[in-house]
Amino acid sequence: MESTVKLVFPRAEQHRDRPKVKGERRLTDLEQKVIAFVDDGRPNAGIALGSIREEMMRAFSIQPVIIEHRSLGLAAADPLPPAVFQQLCSEVDAVVVGIAS
C-alpha cells in the first residue's frame, strides 16, 4: 500500500521555503524512529492521530510517544509548556501535531 502525504493547511504554504535553521535536523527515513503524537484536545484529533499513528507503526515500525493537551491541563489553543517542548526536542525524532474538528 502506498502512502500519500497532502498538505491540508493552505497557510502552511508560506513556510515551505522558509530559511533553514542552522543545525536543523532532517529525517532521511521514518524506519524505527521515535515519533511524538501531540493531541491538541480538539474534537476528533485523537481519532485522526490514532489512525495516522497506527499506519506509521505498521509501515515504518515507529515507536510512538503520545502527548495529550488534556493530560497537561491545557486547552486546545494552548502551546506546549517550554519544558515539555524541550523534552520533545531531546527525546524524539519527529512530531505529528493533531488538529481536528
HELIX and SHEET records of a PDB file:
HELIX    1   1 PRO A   10  HIS A   15  5                                   6    
HELIX    2   2 ALA A   45  PHE A   60  1                                  16    
HELIX    3   3 ARG A   70  LEU A   72  5                                   3    
HELIX    4   4 PRO A   82  GLU A   91  1                                  10    
SHEET    1   A 3 GLN A  63  GLU A  68  0                                        
SHEET    2   A 3 VAL A  34  ASP A  39  1                                        
SHEET    3   A 3 ALA A  94  GLY A  98  1                                        
END                                                                             
